[in-house]
Amino acid sequence: MGAMQHSPRQDPDMISSLMVLVLLSVAAVVVLAGGGWPTLGRDARPYLVAIGIFWVAPLALMLGLHVVLPGHNADGRCNGLGFGCVPAPADAVVFVWAMTLPFTFTAGLIACAIIAAVRRRRGGED
């Protein structure tokens, strides 16, 4: 019973989730920046910081840990959820990331909306 090593490239659900996250990120930046692409100078910097903190950092952490951690349980327990099985460390990281994704995504949208509102209130810097 050899344990298979999992990688992000082998998981189509994770890849499709990442693609959706990237597309929504781009759409959120475009909408919050006033409908046009912001320049990649001072105008976009606060948005990029917020997106980096709330979306990119958790994604990078999950991918890094998923690749580094083992894809099997060292103590010989079965892999999976339920019936006495526990997820492998690499799978547990993806599971935790998936459970926190709605919260980090929403926090990123709220942060970008707050940045846009503050900039408009200060005199339309956007």
N, C-alpha and C positions, 0 to 999 in steps of 0.2 A: 504494500500500500504506500506508494511513493506520493509525497505531497507535491502538488504543483505550485510553482512560484507564480504569483500574479504580478502583472505589471500594468500600469495605466494604459498601455497601448493595446492590451488584450481585452479590455473591458469596454464594450460598445456603449453601455449605459452611462459610464463615467465620461466618455468622450462626447456623447451627445449633450450631457449636462454642461460640460465645459463650453461647448459651442454655443449653447443657449445663453450661458452666463456672459460670454464675450459679446454676443450680439445685443443683449439687454444692456450691458455696460456702455457700449458705443451709443445706443439709442438714448440712454439716460443722459450721457454727457451732451449729446446734440440738443436734446430737448431743454435741459437745464441751462445750457449756454445761450439760449435765446434763439434756437432754431438753426444756427449755422455752426460750422466747425470752428472751435476756438483756436486761436493761434497757440503754438506750443511754447509760448513765452510765459510772462507773468500772468496773463489772463487765465491760462489753463492750470497753473501750478496748484492752486488750492483743490481743484477738482481731482487732479491726478493724485495728490496726497491722500485725499479721502478714499478714492477708489483703491489706491495701493494698500491702505490700512485695512479697509473692510472687505475687499474682494480679492486682491492679488496675494496679500500676505497669507490669509488662511488657505488659499488654493496652493500656493507654493509650499507651505508647511505640510499640507496633506500629501502632495505629490512626493515631496522629499522623504517623508516618513514612510509612505507606502512603498517606495522603492528600496529603502534601507532596511526596514523591519522584515522579519521572516514571514513567509507565506504559510507557515504551519505552526502548530502548537508544539513547543519544546517538550512538554510533559506527556505527549502522546494522546491527549484528549482529541476527540473528533472536532473537526472544523464545522462551524455553522452556528445557527441560533436555535435554541430549544432542545428539548429531550436530553439534557445533560451536556450538550455540546457548547463550546464557546468559540467565538470568531478568532481566527488567527490575528496576530498583532497588526499585520498589514491591512487586513480586511476591517479590523476594528477602527483603524484610523479613518478609512473611507466612510464607515458607518457614522462615526461621530461627526465628520465633516458634513455628511448629508443631513444629519439632524440639526446642525447649526446653520446650514446654508440659508434657510428662509430668514433667520434673524440677522445674519451678517449682511445679506443682500438688502434687506429693509433698512438696516442701519446705514449702509452706504448711500442709499437713495435719500434718506432723511438728511444725512450730512451734506450731500450735494444740494439738496433743496434749501437748506439753511445757508449755505455759502451763497447761493444765487439770491436769496432774499436779502441777506446782509449787503451784498454788493449793489443790489438795486436801491436799497434804502439809503446807501451812502452816496448815491448820485449817479447810478447807472454806469459803473465801471465795466460792466460786461459788454 
